[in-house]
Amino acid sequence: MSDRLRLGVLISGSGRTLQNFLDRSEAGTLSAEVVKVVSNKADAYGLERAAKHDVPATVVSKGDFQDTESFSQAITHEMEEADVDLVAMAGFLSFYLIPERMRGRVMNIHPALLPSFGGEGYYGDRVHQAVLDYGCKVSGCTVHFADNRYDNGPIIAQRSVDVKEEDDPHSLADRVFEQELEAYPEAINLFAADRLRIEGRVVRILPDESG
């Protein structure tokens, strides 16, 4: 293990964002090493991606717990056992109740420009269809610190894309995801460099003093 940021990743599906982290970490462009993956679904393909890179992975299924609190405690336990510095939610579709001691150490990415088109029920193609139905000319992605409300925490980074007349949810999703591939690692690198300060709803990005 290196002395880089220890990153835990929460997934529910294909793990494309996880793969981006793994590739960039191995290339040296992500200042973090993925040391733990937790999925709420046993058939998530992201678990295979983790295995291919020798990253420990665990399934924590919500159906095995009585309530959200105990489910969330199990996730937190897995992350703390792996001694993670930061948790990145990467297409994780279950509600994770973040304990106070983890506040400011859990990130999420949303495929729209928050606060628009966020909240419970807004995920995947539902978000992009809502953007198109509303007639938006611009969409994008938002990386934010997660709190205990859907898509509510302080914003770290945003990237935008134009919405084209001929777009459908899939074509718009593809272009937004291209920006996600850049924005999420950027936010993690800023965290690893200790350049993020949360002041209420605002995340201040401190100057780079590395020389």
Secondary structure as UniProt FT lines:
FT   STRAND          5..11
FT   HELIX           16..27
FT   STRAND          32..39
FT   TURN            42..43
FT   HELIX           46..52
FT   TURN            53..54
FT   STRAND          57..59
FT   HELIX           62..64
FT   HELIX           68..81
FT   TURN            82..83
FT   STRAND          86..89
FT   HELIX           100..102
FT   TURN            103..104
FT   STRAND          106..110
FT   TURN            114..117
FT   TURN            120..121
FT   HELIX           125..134
FT   STRAND          138..145
FT   TURN            150..151
FT   STRAND          155..162
FT   TURN            165..166
FT   HELIX           169..192
FT   TURN            193..194
FT   STRAND          196..199
FT   TURN            200..201
FT   STRAND          202..205
//
